Amino acid sequence: MRVCVDMKKCQYHGQCVIAAPDVFSFDADGTLRWVESIDEGLRRQAEDAADVCPEQAITLEG
């Protein structure tokens, strides 16, 4: 599964980091980072992150 984040929509609320800490994180300078290609074991976390994103900036493919 591919995780996509529309950085034009993202407002860095961090809800994705809370919902899916194995997929999303902030680096030292506050930039959002994420695992672009995940296996089935992380699907639920990624789906939860997409659901809680206030800006609906996260989409999942595959």
PyRosetta script that sets phi, psi and omega in degrees:
from pyrosetta import init, pose_from_sequence

init()
pose = pose_from_sequence("MRVCVDMKKCQYHGQCVIAAPDVFSFDADGTLRWVESIDEGLRRQAEDAADVCPEQAITLEG")
pose.set_psi(1, 140.9)
pose.set_omega(1, 179.1)
pose.set_phi(2, -105.1)
pose.set_psi(2, 134.0)
pose.set_omega(2, 178.3)
pose.set_phi(3, -104.3)
pose.set_psi(3, 125.0)
pose.set_omega(3, -179.8)
pose.set_phi(4, -121.2)
pose.set_psi(4, 138.6)
pose.set_omega(4, 176.7)
pose.set_phi(5, -125.8)
pose.set_psi(5, 124.3)
pose.set_omega(5, 176.3)
pose.set_phi(6, -82.9)
pose.set_psi(6, 101.4)
pose.set_omega(6, -175.5)
pose.set_phi(7, -71.8)
pose.set_psi(7, -10.2)
pose.set_omega(7, 173.0)
pose.set_phi(8, -76.7)
pose.set_psi(8, -24.6)
pose.set_omega(8, 178.1)
pose.set_phi(9, -94.2)
pose.set_psi(9, -32.2)
pose.set_omega(9, -174.3)
pose.set_phi(10, -60.6)
pose.set_psi(10, 132.2)
pose.set_omega(10, 178.5)
pose.set_phi(11, -115.5)
pose.set_psi(11, 13.6)
pose.set_omega(11, 176.3)
pose.set_phi(12, 60.2)
pose.set_psi(12, 36.1)
pose.set_omega(12, 176.9)
pose.set_phi(13, -65.7)
pose.set_psi(13, -31.2)
pose.set_omega(13, 177.5)
pose.set_phi(14, 86.8)
pose.set_psi(14, 5.2)
pose.set_omega(14, 178.8)
pose.set_phi(15, -62.4)
pose.set_psi(15, -32.3)
pose.set_omega(15, 178.4)
pose.set_phi(16, -65.7)
pose.set_psi(16, -37.3)
pose.set_omega(16, 179.7)
pose.set_phi(17, -65.7)
pose.set_psi(17, -37.5)
pose.set_omega(17, 178.1)
pose.set_phi(18, -70.2)
pose.set_psi(18, -44.1)
pose.set_omega(18, -176.5)
pose.set_phi(19, -74.5)
pose.set_psi(19, -30.5)
pose.set_omega(19, -174.8)
pose.set_phi(20, -141.6)
pose.set_psi(20, 69.7)
pose.set_omega(20, -176.5)
pose.set_phi(21, -65.9)
pose.set_psi(21, -17.3)
pose.set_omega(21, 177.4)
pose.set_phi(22, -86.1)
pose.set_psi(22, -7.4)
pose.set_omega(22, -179.1)
pose.set_phi(23, -113.2)
pose.set_psi(23, -40.7)
pose.set_omega(23, -174.7)
pose.set_phi(24, -118.0)
pose.set_psi(24, 148.2)
pose.set_omega(24, 175.6)
pose.set_phi(25, -159.5)
pose.set_psi(25, 165.9)
pose.set_omega(25, 171.2)
pose.set_phi(26, -107.4)
pose.set_psi(26, 136.8)
pose.set_omega(26, 176.0)
pose.set_phi(27, -85.8)
pose.set_psi(27, -176.8)
pose.set_omega(27, -173.1)
pose.set_phi(28, -59.7)
pose.set_psi(28, -29.5)
pose.set_omega(28, -180.0)
pose.set_phi(29, -95.4)
pose.set_psi(29, 9.1)
pose.set_omega(29, 175.0)
pose.set_phi(30, 88.9)
pose.set_psi(30, 7.2)
pose.set_omega(30, 178.2)
pose.set_phi(31, -78.7)
pose.set_psi(31, 134.9)
pose.set_omega(31, 177.4)
pose.set_phi(32, -72.3)
pose.set_psi(32, 132.1)
pose.set_omega(32, 176.8)
pose.set_phi(33, -123.8)
pose.set_psi(33, 150.6)
pose.set_omega(33, 177.5)
pose.set_phi(34, -153.9)
pose.set_psi(34, 158.6)
pose.set_omega(34, 176.6)
pose.set_phi(35, -83.3)
pose.set_psi(35, 118.7)
pose.set_omega(35, -174.7)
pose.set_phi(36, -77.1)
pose.set_psi(36, -31.4)
pose.set_omega(36, -178.9)
pose.set_phi(37, -123.3)
pose.set_psi(37, 115.7)
pose.set_omega(37, -176.8)
pose.set_phi(38, -119.0)
pose.set_psi(38, 159.4)
pose.set_omega(38, 176.6)
pose.set_phi(39, -95.5)
pose.set_psi(39, 177.5)
pose.set_omega(39, -176.8)
pose.set_phi(40, -59.2)
pose.set_psi(40, -27.6)
pose.set_omega(40, -179.3)
pose.set_phi(41, -64.0)
pose.set_psi(41, -21.9)
pose.set_omega(41, -179.7)
pose.set_phi(42, -107.2)
pose.set_psi(42, 2.3)
pose.set_omega(42, -177.7)
pose.set_phi(43, -56.1)
pose.set_psi(43, -47.8)
pose.set_omega(43, -176.6)
pose.set_phi(44, -60.6)
pose.set_psi(44, -44.1)
pose.set_omega(44, 177.9)
pose.set_phi(45, -60.8)
pose.set_psi(45, -44.9)
pose.set_omega(45, -179.1)
pose.set_phi(46, -63.7)
pose.set_psi(46, -41.0)
pose.set_omega(46, 177.4)
pose.set_phi(47, -63.8)
pose.set_psi(47, -41.8)
pose.set_omega(47, 177.7)
pose.set_phi(48, -61.8)
pose.set_psi(48, -42.5)
pose.set_omega(48, 179.9)
pose.set_phi(49, -62.6)
pose.set_psi(49, -43.6)
pose.set_omega(49, 178.7)
pose.set_phi(50, -62.2)
pose.set_psi(50, -39.3)
pose.set_omega(50, -179.1)
pose.set_phi(51, -66.6)
pose.set_psi(51, -37.2)
pose.set_omega(51, -175.0)
pose.set_phi(52, -89.9)
pose.set_psi(52, -7.7)
pose.set_omega(52, -179.2)
pose.set_phi(53, -64.7)
pose.set_psi(53, 117.0)
pose.set_omega(53, -178.4)
pose.set_phi(54, -61.7)
pose.set_psi(54, -28.6)
pose.set_omega(54, -177.7)
pose.set_phi(55, -94.7)
pose.set_psi(55, -4.6)
pose.set_omega(55, -176.1)
pose.set_phi(56, 54.0)
pose.set_psi(56, 44.3)
pose.set_omega(56, -177.5)
pose.set_phi(57, -88.6)
pose.set_psi(57, -8.7)
pose.set_omega(57, -175.4)
pose.set_phi(58, -104.2)
pose.set_psi(58, 129.0)
pose.set_omega(58, 173.4)
pose.set_phi(59, -128.0)
pose.set_psi(59, 152.3)
pose.set_omega(59, -179.6)
pose.set_phi(60, -120.3)
pose.set_psi(60, 137.7)
pose.set_omega(60, -179.9)
pose.set_phi(61, -125.6)
pose.set_psi(61, 131.4)
pose.set_omega(61, 175.3)
pose.set_phi(62, 98.7)
pose.dump_pdb("model.pdb")
